[in-house]
Amino acid sequence: MLNTITHGTSTDRPPLLIAHGLFGSARNWGVVAKRLASDRQVVVVDMRNHGASPWSDSHSYADMAADLAEVMQGRPHDVLGHSMGGKAAMVLALSRPDLVRRLIVADIAPVAYAHTQTPLIDAMEAVDLSRVTRRSEAAEQMQQVPDDGTRAFLLQSLDAAGGRWTLNLSVLKAEMDKIIGFPEVSGSFGGSTLFLTGGKSDYVQPSHRDKITALFPMALFVSIPGAGHWVHAENPRAFEASARTFLDA
């Protein structure tokens, strides 16, 4: 069973399940989850091979969707997934539509991408953890990651005291083609679906619309100006407002 962090209390509304993206964790979603939990229970997971969840030799979207279904325990939820978590949420909705009431997909499309994240894994694997007692020391060894924000994001998954990454780096590297890809699926999800994207992000292109609407015929599209791929972190208030409006409709 995946590790979960629960916000709010159970009400007569369906719970909201949140699935983070690659290299993320449930803790990354604390701000948004707490605000969305004002009138319902919100459950945020650590995806497999991330955070405090179990490690596995597989990181396929079918397996990740099955993980989410296990957390839901047969009760229909609203589901929100970002990037990798968005792909897992889409596969869940397509394979188990009985479990998904409304679906929010944050800044990702049901397509294969070419931008491998392996260089970031290489940077993390290159850190000599025997010389690290705090994250700032690891940051000094990761200068090949030029963006300060990306480096800080990755370092959230470093357990400096324990001398370990909370990411299963070897499996994530081995399964990268599956992570940046999207499985062959059949059928469609007829429930309400929101594709919530960052205005500065190029992850969801106009050319993806036909594939999206074929799988999710009730899809709506909302873009948050000024935000990039990490739309929920870059503009959490606008993200929360858009998500709440959709979920409350």
C-alpha positions in Angstrom: 0.0 0.0 0.0 1.3 3.5 -0.9 2.2 5.9 1.9 -0.5 8.6 2.2 -0.9 11.9 3.9 -4.5 12.8 4.7 -5.9 16.3 5.1 -9.4 17.3 6.3 -12.1 15.0 7.4 -14.5 12.7 5.6 -17.7 14.3 4.5 -20.6 13.4 2.2 -18.5 14.6 -0.7 -16.2 12.2 -2.6 -12.6 12.3 -1.3 -10.0 13.9 -3.5 -6.9 11.7 -4.3 -3.7 13.6 -5.4 -0.9 11.9 -7.3 2.4 13.8 -7.6 4.9 13.8 -10.5 8.3 12.3 -11.1 10.8 13.0 -8.2 8.0 14.5 -6.1 6.3 13.4 -2.9 3.0 13.8 -1.0 4.7 16.6 1.1 5.1 18.8 -2.1 1.3 19.1 -2.2 0.8 20.3 1.4 -0.3 23.8 0.6 -2.8 23.0 -2.1 -4.1 19.9 -0.4 -4.8 21.7 2.9 -6.8 24.4 1.1 -8.8 21.9 -0.9 -9.5 20.0 2.3 -11.7 22.8 3.7 -14.9 20.8 2.9 -13.8 17.3 2.1 -11.1 14.7 2.8 -8.0 15.0 0.6 -5.6 12.1 0.4 -2.1 12.7 -1.1 0.1 9.7 -2.0 3.7 9.0 -2.3 3.9 7.1 -5.6 5.8 3.8 -5.7 9.6 4.3 -5.7 9.1 7.7 -4.1 9.0 9.1 -0.6 7.9 6.7 2.1 6.1 4.3 -0.3 7.4 0.8 -1.1 10.0 0.3 -3.8 9.4 -2.0 -6.7 11.3 -3.2 -9.8 8.5 -1.9 -12.0 7.3 1.6 -12.6 4.7 1.1 -15.3 1.5 3.2 -15.5 -0.6 0.1 -15.2 1.1 -0.7 -11.9 0.8 2.9 -10.6 -2.9 3.0 -11.5 -3.4 -0.2 -9.6 -1.6 1.4 -6.6 -4.0 4.3 -6.7 -7.0 1.9 -6.9 -5.8 0.1 -3.9 -5.6 3.3 -1.8 -9.2 4.1 -2.9 -10.5 0.7 -1.5 -13.5 0.6 -3.8 -14.8 4.1 -2.9 -15.2 6.6 -5.9 -12.9 9.6 -5.6 -12.2 12.7 -7.5 -8.6 12.4 -8.7 -5.9 15.0 -9.4 -2.6 14.0 -10.9 0.4 16.1 -12.0 2.8 15.0 -14.8 3.7 11.4 -14.1 0.9 11.3 -11.5 -1.4 12.7 -14.2 -0.6 9.9 -16.5 -1.2 7.4 -13.8 -4.5 9.1 -13.0 -5.5 8.9 -16.7 -4.8 5.2 -16.9 -6.8 4.7 -13.6 -9.8 6.6 -15.1 -9.6 4.6 -18.3 -9.2 1.2 -16.6 -11.3 1.7 -13.5 -13.9 4.4 -14.4 -16.1 3.2 -11.6 -13.6 4.6 -9.1 -13.2 8.1 -10.7 -15.9 10.8 -10.4 -14.0 13.8 -11.7 -10.5 13.9 -13.1 -8.0 16.8 -13.1 -4.8 16.3 -15.2 -2.1 18.9 -14.4 0.2 19.8 -17.2 0.6 16.5 -19.1 -1.0 14.8 -22.1 -1.6 11.1 -22.8 1.3 10.9 -25.2 5.0 9.9 -25.3 7.5 12.6 -24.6 11.2 12.8 -25.7 12.6 14.7 -22.8 14.3 12.0 -20.7 14.9 12.9 -17.0 17.9 10.5 -16.8 20.5 13.3 -16.5 18.9 14.4 -13.3 19.1 10.9 -11.9 22.8 10.8 -13.0 23.3 14.0 -11.0 21.7 12.5 -7.9 23.6 9.2 -8.2 26.9 11.1 -8.5 26.5 12.7 -5.0 28.9 11.1 -2.5 26.5 10.6 0.3 29.4 9.7 2.7 30.4 13.4 2.6 26.9 14.8 3.1 25.4 15.7 6.5 23.0 18.4 5.2 21.3 19.2 1.9 23.5 22.2 1.2 26.5 19.9 1.0 24.8 17.7 -1.6 23.8 20.8 -3.5 27.4 21.8 -3.9 28.0 18.4 -5.6 25.1 18.9 -8.0 26.4 21.9 -10.0 25.7 20.0 -13.2 22.0 20.8 -12.5 22.2 24.5 -13.5 18.7 25.5 -12.3 18.6 26.4 -8.6 14.9 25.6 -8.4 15.3 22.1 -9.9 18.2 21.4 -7.7 16.2 22.4 -4.6 13.3 20.3 -5.7 15.4 17.2 -6.1 17.1 17.7 -2.8 13.7 17.5 -1.1 14.1 13.7 -1.7 17.4 13.5 0.1 17.4 12.0 3.6 20.7 13.6 4.6 20.6 12.2 8.1 20.1 8.7 6.8 22.6 9.1 3.9 20.1 8.0 1.3 17.8 9.2 -1.4 14.1 8.4 -0.9 13.8 7.8 -4.6 14.5 4.4 -6.1 16.9 6.0 -8.6 18.1 2.8 -10.3 14.6 1.6 -11.1 13.4 5.1 -12.2 16.4 5.2 -14.6 15.7 1.7 -15.9 12.0 2.5 -16.4 12.5 6.0 -17.9 11.1 5.0 -21.3 7.9 3.9 -19.6 7.7 7.0 -17.5 8.1 9.5 -20.4 5.9 7.3 -22.6 2.2 6.4 -22.4 0.8 2.9 -22.7 -1.5 1.7 -25.4 -5.0 2.0 -24.1 -8.5 1.4 -25.4 -11.9 2.9 -24.7 -12.5 6.3 -23.1 -13.4 7.9 -19.8 -16.8 9.6 -20.0 -16.5 11.6 -16.8 -15.8 15.3 -16.4 -12.1 15.9 -17.0 -10.0 19.1 -16.6 -6.7 19.5 -18.3 -5.1 22.3 -16.1 -1.9 23.6 -17.7 0.7 26.2 -17.1 0.6 29.1 -19.6 4.4 29.0 -19.9 4.6 25.2 -20.2 5.0 23.3 -23.5 3.9 19.9 -22.2 0.3 20.1 -23.6 0.3 21.1 -27.2 -2.5 21.9 -29.6 -1.5 18.8 -31.5 -2.3 16.7 -28.5 -6.0 17.8 -28.4 -7.3 15.1 -30.7 -5.7 12.3 -28.6 -7.0 13.9 -25.4 -10.5 14.3 -26.6 -10.6 10.7 -28.1 -9.8 9.3 -24.6 -11.5 12.0 -22.6 -14.5 13.3 -24.6 -15.7 15.5 -21.8 -12.3 17.3 -21.5 -12.1 20.9 -20.5 -8.9 23.0 -20.9 -7.8 25.8 -18.6 -4.4 27.5 -18.7 -2.9 29.4 -15.7 -1.0 32.5 -17.1 2.6 32.9 -16.0 3.0 29.3 -14.6 5.3 26.6 -16.0 5.2 22.9 -15.7 5.1 23.0 -11.8 1.9 24.9 -12.1 0.6 24.0 -8.6 3.8 25.3 -7.0 4.3 28.4 -9.1 0.8 29.7 -8.7 -0.9 27.7 -6.0 -3.8 30.1 -5.4 -4.8 30.1 -9.1 -4.3 26.4 -9.3 -6.5 25.8 -6.2 -9.2 28.2 -7.4 -9.4 26.5 -10.8 -9.4 23.0 -9.3 -12.1 24.0 -6.8 -14.3 25.6 -9.4 -14.2 22.4 -11.5 -14.7 20.0 -8.6 -17.6 22.1 -7.3 -19.4 22.3 -10.6 
